[in-house]
Amino acid sequence: MTARYTVALIGAGGYAGQVLHALLVHHPCISPRIVHAREPDDEALTVCAACDVVALATPSEAARGWTDALLRRGHRVLDLSDAHRLDPRAHYGLPELQGPPTPNTPLVANPGCYPTATLLVLRPLLDARLIEPEGIAVLGASGASGAGKGLRDDLHFCELHDNSFPYKVGEHRHTPEIEHVLGASVSFVTQLLPVVRGMLVTAFVRPRREPAQLLDGLRAAYEAHPWVTVLAEPGPGLGLRHVVGTHQALLAVGPRERSGLVPVFSTIDNLMRGAASQALHNLNLWLGLPPELGLPPPLLEPPTGLPGMSRMLP
Ligand SMILES: NC(=O)c1ccc[n+]([C@@H]2O[C@H](COP(=O)([O-])OP(=O)(O)OC[C@H]3O[C@@H](n4cnc5c(N)ncnc54)[C@H](OP(=O)(O)O)[C@@H]3O)[C@@H](O)[C@H]2O)c1
């Protein structure tokens, strides 16, 4: 592999930025270049101009300022924040559902962790008309690193250790993103888990077909996509520890409940598939590189019991 690319990384000291930096350091064709500036001053823009893509792993307000300045100068921007996920200029980078960004795309918006987990399990079911678009209810449970490294009262060790509780009920900022890409409205509730990494989304859907057909629909949708594994049934195989440190998404379909609803499930690592490894997947596709370069290898078998420590990557 001879082609070499350089990616400027802004926000490399944050949780998502640290993981993306670690992945880029080990990439065979891409080298990271950390930009320390807090605003797009001349020095920072000169560094960015020498790079093939600028990746932003900053809060969304900061990402807006950086993106405007960079796009004005003709640079390509990959934004991990939610600043541009509804922006018509941006390619929404969920590779299995949206395909690769075209080489002349100026801006790739990397989906968030909750939207990624939710869309991966719900979009194929809606696209294949296997579920009703109305009355979808989603519960997302996340490890505390999803909130970033900033200090917050409810993330204090004494609040979260040995504990779990809902947060931002009725006002979660990622609901519009999920609804926009899904093309359906959702009731969306989030919950903090006393773990550092990992996210489990459970959605209750009204089926148009039997659960076995929903399962077949998901399997067909992801047949050619090795980083999405559809399990035969929900259970310990969906455990967070199977995905932490990986790019894998694990999906499952439950039996029909007496209410008539069917639960469907999705597990990812919020910092990898929900942020950094998805950003790298998008970079590979955008730069015309093989998609697997620098990413943890896909799971070969659906997980069941305790995972091996060898899967614990950045
Ligand atoms: N954490 C996740 O699981 C996750 C998942 C999906 C998407 N995201 C998104 O990814 C972005 C980063 O998240 P995070 O969890 O890594 O946050 P974080 O831990 O709070 O890190 C944010 C980083 O941005 C830097 N920063 C802040 N303002 C800046 C500015 N004006 N210019 C340059 N850098 C600036 C910070 O610098 P200092 O180090 O100097 O404070 C820090 O390094 C957010 O938009 C978040 O919504 C995060």
The ligand as an SDF file (V2000), in Angstrom:
LIG
                    3D

 48 52  0  0  0  0  0  0  0  0999 V2000
  -18.0500   10.4380   23.5930 N   0  0  0  0  0  0  0  0  0  0  0  0
  -18.7500    9.7390   22.7160 C   0  0  0  0  0  0  0  0  0  0  0  0
  -19.0770    8.5530   22.9470 O   0  0  0  0  0  0  0  0  0  0  0  0
  -19.1910   10.3780   21.4350 C   0  0  0  0  0  0  0  0  0  0  0  0
  -19.9010    9.5800   20.5190 C   0  0  0  0  0  0  0  0  0  0  0  0
  -20.3320   10.1610   19.3210 C   0  0  0  0  0  0  0  0  0  0  0  0
  -20.0670   11.4780   19.0630 C   0  0  0  0  0  0  0  0  0  0  0  0
  -19.3930   12.2370   19.9620 N   0  0  0  0  0  0  0  0  0  0  0  0
  -19.1490   13.6340   19.6450 C   0  0  0  0  0  0  0  0  0  0  0  0
  -17.7570   13.8220   19.4190 O   0  0  0  0  0  0  0  0  0  0  0  0
  -17.3810   15.1240   19.8850 C   0  0  0  0  0  0  0  0  0  0  0  0
  -16.2850   14.9480   20.9220 C   0  0  0  0  0  0  0  0  0  0  0  0
  -16.8310   14.2020   21.9940 O   0  0  0  0  0  0  0  0  0  0  0  0
  -15.9700   13.7600   23.2340 P   0  0  0  0  0  0  0  0  0  0  0  0
  -16.8180   12.8470   24.0270 O   0  0  0  0  0  0  0  0  0  0  0  0
  -14.6340   13.3260   22.8080 O   0  0  0  0  0  0  0  0  0  0  0  0
  -15.8430   15.1610   23.9980 O   0  0  0  0  0  0  0  0  0  0  0  0
  -14.7240   15.6270   25.0490 P   0  0  0  0  0  0  0  0  0  0  0  0
  -14.1410   14.4410   25.7350 O   0  0  0  0  0  0  0  0  0  0  0  0
  -15.3650   16.6840   25.8670 O   0  0  0  0  0  0  0  0  0  0  0  0
  -13.5830   16.2790   24.1330 O   0  0  0  0  0  0  0  0  0  0  0  0
  -13.7980   17.4570   23.3700 C   0  0  0  0  0  0  0  0  0  0  0  0
  -12.4620   17.9160   22.8240 C   0  0  0  0  0  0  0  0  0  0  0  0
  -12.6740   19.1070   22.0480 O   0  0  0  0  0  0  0  0  0  0  0  0
  -11.7040   20.0750   22.4260 C   0  0  0  0  0  0  0  0  0  0  0  0
  -12.2290   21.4170   22.1570 N   0  0  0  0  0  0  0  0  0  0  0  0
  -13.2140   22.0930   22.8140 C   0  0  0  0  0  0  0  0  0  0  0  0
  -13.4380   23.2810   22.2280 N   0  0  0  0  0  0  0  0  0  0  0  0
  -12.5390   23.3790   21.2110 C   0  0  0  0  0  0  0  0  0  0  0  0
  -12.2540   24.3760   20.2480 C   0  0  0  0  0  0  0  0  0  0  0  0
  -12.9500   25.5220   20.2040 N   0  0  0  0  0  0  0  0  0  0  0  0
  -11.2750   24.1430   19.3400 N   0  0  0  0  0  0  0  0  0  0  0  0
  -10.5550   23.0010   19.3680 C   0  0  0  0  0  0  0  0  0  0  0  0
  -10.7930   22.0060   20.2580 N   0  0  0  0  0  0  0  0  0  0  0  0
  -11.7680   22.2050   21.1710 C   0  0  0  0  0  0  0  0  0  0  0  0
  -11.4440   19.8250   23.8940 C   0  0  0  0  0  0  0  0  0  0  0  0
  -10.2140   20.3990   24.2240 O   0  0  0  0  0  0  0  0  0  0  0  0
   -9.5940   20.3550   25.7020 P   0  0  0  0  0  0  0  0  0  0  0  0
   -8.9510   18.9870   25.7860 O   0  0  0  0  0  0  0  0  0  0  0  0
   -8.6060   21.4490   25.6900 O   0  0  0  0  0  0  0  0  0  0  0  0
  -10.7200   20.5420   26.6410 O   0  0  0  0  0  0  0  0  0  0  0  0
  -11.4520   18.2830   23.9150 C   0  0  0  0  0  0  0  0  0  0  0  0
  -10.1830   17.7920   23.5550 O   0  0  0  0  0  0  0  0  0  0  0  0
  -18.6370   15.7810   20.4760 C   0  0  0  0  0  0  0  0  0  0  0  0
  -19.2130   16.6370   19.5430 O   0  0  0  0  0  0  0  0  0  0  0  0
  -19.5420   14.5810   20.7510 C   0  0  0  0  0  0  0  0  0  0  0  0
  -20.9180   14.9230   20.6880 O   0  0  0  0  0  0  0  0  0  0  0  0
  -18.9280   11.7110   21.1420 C   0  0  0  0  0  0  0  0  0  0  0  0
  1  2  1  0
  2  3  2  0
  2  4  1  0
  4  5  1  0
  4 48  2  0
  5  6  2  0
  6  7  1  0
  7  8  2  0
  8  9  1  0
  8 48  1  0
  9 10  1  0
  9 46  1  0
 10 11  1  0
 11 12  1  0
 11 44  1  0
 12 13  1  0
 13 14  1  0
 14 15  2  0
 14 16  1  0
 14 17  1  0
 17 18  1  0
 18 19  2  0
 18 20  1  0
 18 21  1  0
 21 22  1  0
 22 23  1  0
 23 24  1  0
 23 42  1  0
 24 25  1  0
 25 26  1  0
 25 36  1  0
 26 27  1  0
 26 35  1  0
 27 28  2  0
 28 29  1  0
 29 30  1  0
 29 35  2  0
 30 31  1  0
 30 32  2  0
 32 33  1  0
 33 34  2  0
 34 35  1  0
 36 37  1  0
 36 42  1  0
 37 38  1  0
 38 39  2  0
 38 40  1  0
 38 41  1  0
 42 43  1  0
 44 45  1  0
 44 46  1  0
 46 47  1  0
M  CHG  2   8   1  16  -1
M  END
$$$$
